[in-house]
Amino acid sequence: MLLVRSLRFIRGSVTFEVKGKFAERFFNLLGRNGIPVFSVSPTKDGFYATTTVKKYFKIRPFVRKTHVRVHVVKRQGLPFLMKRYSKRIGLLAGVLVFALVLLLSGEFVWEIRVNGNELVSEQEILQSLEEMGLKRGVWKNSLDVQKLALSLRREYHEIGWAAVNLIGSVAEIEIGERDEGDEVVEDSSPCNVVASRGGQIVSMEVYDGQKAVSKGDTVKQGDLVVSGVVVSSKGKTILRHASAKVMAEYPEQYQVTIALSEEQKLIAGGAKNYRYLNIGSLRLPLFLAGKKPDECFERVYTRPIKVFGIMLPFEMTVHQVIPAKTEMVTISKEKAREFAEQKFSEYERQKGDCQVISRKISEKAEGDSIIFTADYVFCEDVAKTEPILLNSRTESYDKP
């Protein structure tokens, strides 16, 4: 049935109304003379019927012979569409190009999905893949998926295995990351453990080597903490790969200055969106030229275009412009303390694995600002390995 409808659309059809006493005889004559008539339905004064465009022009002799009246009700199909838009060549060409692009879009990659990654961020993986040649809009036949997977494993130690699967217009990146204990390589080269920074030692766990300091001692950066040069019970000198966990406390001061009054850039009006259609490297503006405000906030983001859930081979870039104005803004001391607390919290996060043992905050007014000072006591592992360089003096030492 679908095939029949498609053929009728391509050939074109005409629906007409027949009125008169001899309408039945008219249809009989058409059938005998090979003129197809379909979708016949009765009306108040006659009948509706449909035939092809070519055959419609052959019914005139039978109209005169049976003295019926024929009136065209509807013209439909490709010939009439082409005639209607014959003067709009650009529109017709656009439709044809759009249909061709949709037909060929399955031969290109329009979406990249990364699954199974935790230690390596998706953004890092996508950036690496782009440098390797896998990006949105690339022709699938130009990709070597095995080489891409191998390159990912070589670039990131955290990735144990990787696979690149091309499914339709989607590239699925499957990642398998190594377990924490996978491929642990023990280094047996001789080394000492020194202090990475100064502080007072509060605990020590020595796994190999000879302790050079004890709990409660104060060390400076670079001081020897655990020696890799060990003297055995027989008086023999042995070089070891010293290792230890050395927790030390140390003081640190951090200051934040918050202005109580300052010029700030504020939103002054509604946002305007300037859209661009991206087709490969071509960027087409979808707006009339306009002047950007002297002061404004700007944001640019790109999103894929989908129609009925189908990813199209285009992207839409939106350049959002929000008018702004500069005003003098005054904040209260309470608000200044909140801002300072946010700065201190951000600073503590940047310290990583350091433990905050204590924090004492003081504040001092200076002009139109308040200076907040935090006196910290941090605790962290200060153990740092430092290789023992073998020279003529240590060459005679034995290794384990």
C-alpha positions, 0 to 999 in steps of 0.5 A: 500500500505504501508503494502504491501511495509513493508511486501516485505521489511521484506521478501526481493525481487529480481529485475531481467532482462529477455531476450529472444524470449519467455519472455511472455511465461516465465511470464505466466508459473510463474503465473500459478505455483504460483510465484508472479511477480510484477513491470514488465516494458519493456526494450530495450532487454526484461523486468524488473521484481521483485519477493520475495527472496524465489520464485526467487529460483523456477524460474530456471526450467521455465528459462530452459524450455523457453530458456530465459536469467535471470540476477539479477539487484538488491537485496533489503530488510531486509535479504540482509541488515542483510547479509551485516552487519552480521559481524558488530554486534556492528553497528546492535546492535547500530541501534536496541538500538537506535530504542528501545530508540526512542520507549521508549523516550515518557515515559520519560521527556526530556524537561521542560517548565515554563510559567506565571512566572515573579516574580520568575525566571525560573532558581529558579523554575527549580532548585526547581523542580529538588530537588523535582524529576522533571528533564530531563530524569526522568520516567513520571510514577514516578512523582506525578504532584499534589504533585509537584504543591503543593510543588511549592506553598508552597516554593514560596509565590509569586506563587498563584497557579501552575500546572504540565502537562505531554504532551508527553515527555514535562513537562509544568509548569503553574504558576499563581503569586499573585497580589501585593495586594493579601493576605496582612496581617496587623500586629497589634503588637506594634512597633516603627519606627527607622532609618535604617541608619543615614542621614538628613530627607527630608520628612515624611509620618506617617501612624500610631504612634507619630512623634519623629523627624521632616523634616530637623532633622538629625538622627543616625542609630537606632534613634527613628523616629515614636513612637508606644507609643501614649498618647490619648486626655484623657491622656491614653497611647496606644500602636500602630503599628507605620508605616511611610515612612521617606526619608533621605539624606546621603553622601557616598564615593566610590573609584575605582582604575584603573591600566594604565598598567597590565598583561592581558590574551588575545585570542591566537588562534582558539577555540577547542570544545570537545564534550561529549554525555550524556546518563543519568549519562553516559558521553561518549567522542566524541573526541580523547585525546588531551592536553589542553593548559597551558593558555586558556579560557574555557566554558562549556555548555550543549544542548539537541539533536533534530532530525527533531524537535523530542527531543532525550533522550540525551544531548550534552555537549561541553567543549570549549577551547580557547588558551590564552597568557599573555601580558602587556596591557597599556590603556589611561586615557580616557579608564580608565575613561570609566572603572571607570564610568562602576564601578560607574554605577554598584555600583549605581545599587547595591544600589537598590531603592536609589535615586542619588541626586548628584555625584562628581568625582575626580581623583588622579594619584598614580604610574601606576594607577588612583584612582577615588573617587565619593562623593555621596549624596543618598536619601532613605527610612530609616524607619525600624520597631522595636517591642516594648517589653512588660514587667512589666512596659508596661503590663498595657498599652492599645492596640487599 
